[in-house]
C-alpha cells in the first residue's frame, strides 16, 4: 500500500477496476453444501483522479444491517468522475449469516470478526477472512466498519477505535465522531488487525439488529461524507462535524449489568443515556407485578448499550455501562442533544408515514 497518490491507478484484486470506473462485483468467498458459490457483493468506485483508498464494510455480523443501508446509498451516490481516490464497499461481509439472519456464521457459530487476517487452510471463517483481507481490505489506506448491536439490544451512535494510533486519531477526526470508546479491540477483529498492519479502521456503532433506522443511517452517511472531505477525496463533499469530541479510554470502568431475575423490564433511566450511582436503571417484575426487582447503577455511567427486548431471563444483559466523570457527562449530554437521542428510538423504516411521524415527534421533543 503506497502512501503517495501522484497518479490515478487501477484497483486490482484478481481483476481490476480502472480509474473513472464503477464496478459492482459478486466475489466468491466460499461455497455452500451444494457446491454453489458464496458471493460477497462489492462495489468499487475508482476515481478519475489520484487519491487514497477508503474501505467501507458492513454486516460482518450477519444481523447488523444499518450499515448495509449506508453502503447501499454510498454505492449509488458518488461519481468516479469527481472522486480523488477509490471507495471500496464490502456490502455484506458475512454472507451466510446475513442469509440466515443471524450474527455468526451458521452451523458452527464462528465469529467472522474474530478471524482476521485468516488463513488459507483454516476454518470456514478463517478462509473467508483471508480472501476478504487479501483481495480488498489490505489494498486500502483506511476504513470504516459499520456495526449495530446484536438482536434484542440497541447500541447508541459512537465510534470504537485504538486512539493511541496516530492514523486512527486522524481518521476519527475526519469522520467527525464526537464520542469514541478507545481500545485496540479483540484478537482477530477486523479493525485491530487492519490498524496493526497499517490500514487504520474505525468501528461505527449504530442502533439495533435486523432493521433499518433511517436517522442513524443518515449519521453513518455523514461520517462517510466527512471522511471524503477530510482526506480531500471528493471536492463536492459537505462535511458536518461537531465541535466537541470525547474519548472514553480503557481506563474507564465498563460492565454489562445483567438480570438476576426473569420477568418484564421497565426502563427508568432518561431522557439522556446517563445515570448516577444509585439511580434506578430499570425494574424487573413478574407478570402479576407482585414482586419487583430494582436494578441500580453501580457508578456514574453512560449507557453505551441498552436492552431492546422487555423480556429477560437471569443472566440476560440489561445495559452496557461505561464510567464517566462530570466532564464526561457534559460531553455525552451535549453530543446526544446535538444529534437528537430520539434518533435511536422507535424510528424504524416505515416509508412516508415513518418520515412524518419522525418529524412530528422530533418537533415535539425540540419544543420541550
C-alpha positions, 0 to 999 in steps of 0.5 A: 500500500503506497502512501503517495497518490501522484497518479490515478491507478487501477484497483486490482484484486484478481481483476481490476477496476480502472480509474473513472470506473464503477464496478459492482462485483459478486466475489466468491468467498466460499461455497455452500453444501451444494457446491454453489458459490458464496458471493460477497457483493462489492462495489468499487468506485475508482476515481478519475483522479489520484487519491487514497483508498477508503474501505467501507464494510458492513454486516460482518455480523450477519444481523447488523444491517444499518450499515448495509443501508449506508453502503447501499446509498454510498454505492449509488451516490458518488461519481468516479468522475469527481472522486480523488481516490477509490471507495471500496464497499464490502456490502455484506461481509458475512454472507451466510449469516446475513442469509440466515439472519443471524450474527455468526456464521451458521452451523458452527457459530464462528465469529467472522470478526474474530478471524482476521487476517485468516488463513488459507487452510483454516476454518470456514471463517478463517478462509473467508477472512483471508480472501476478504483481507487479501483481495480488498481490505489490505489494498486500502489506506483506511476504513470504516466498519459499520456495526449495530448491536446484536438482536434484542439490544440497541447500541447508541451512535459512537465510534470504537477505535485504538486512539493511541494510533496516530492514523486512527486519531486522524481518521476519527477526526475526519469522520467527525465522531464526537464520542469514541470508546478507545481500545485496540479491540479483540484478537482477530477483529477486523479493525485491530488487525487492519490498524496493526498492519497499517490500514487504520479502521474505525468501528461505527456503532449504530442502533439495533439488529435486523432493521433499518433506522433511517436517522442513524443511517443518515449519521453513518452517511455523514461520517462517510461524507466527512471522511471524503472531505477530510482526506480531500477525496471528493471536492463536492463533499459537505462535511458536518462535524461537531465541535466537541469530541470525547474519548472514553479510554480503557481506563474507564470502568465498563460492565454489562449489568445483567438480570438476576431475575426473569420477568418484564423490564421497565426502563427508568433511566432518561431522557439522556443515556446517563445515570448516577450511582444509585439511580434506578436503571430499570425494574424487573417484575413478574407478570402479576407485578407482585414482586419487583426487582430494582436494578441500580447503577453501580457508578456514574455511567453512560449507557453505551448499550441498552436492552431492546427486548422487555423480556429477560431471563437471569443472566440476560444483559440489561445495559452496557455501562461505561464510567464517566466523570462530570466532564464526561457527562457534559460531553455525552449530554451535549453530543446526544442533544446535538444529534437528537437521542430520539434518533435511536428510538422507535424510528424504524423504516416505515416509508412516508408515514415513518418520515412524518411521524419522525418529524412530528415527534422530533418537533415535539421533543425540540419544543420541550 
